[in-house]
């Protein structure tokens, strides 16, 4: 016999957990950008890649990020608050992931070590 209520409960909690993690992380990236610390990630260069990014293109992207940071209309206090909010969003995302891992394996670990 299938416990459909438990099945639906797991489904809903998985969807809510995924939404919390993705929303918190994306909000953190947005706040990090608002604070003037745009994350510029240098793409990996693969030999069989369709597009290979040249060092000139990387410098251009970094220059555009620096220009966008200088044009920000926010005060230093607002940028600092956005940075704190970004770190809080990243922490919330990490906590949600850790809670999910605990819910999956937490009881089993307690059974093993006790």
CORKAFEN-V96765 format. One record per run of one state. SS is the DSSP state (H for helix, E for strand, L for the rest). FROM is the first residue (numbers start at 1). TO is the last residue. If there is no record, write none. Layout:
# CORKAFEN-V96765
SS;FROM;TO + SS;FROM;TO
This chain:
# CORKAFEN-V96765
L;1;3 + H;4;34 + L;35;54 + H;55;70 + L;71;75 + H;76;113 + L;114;114
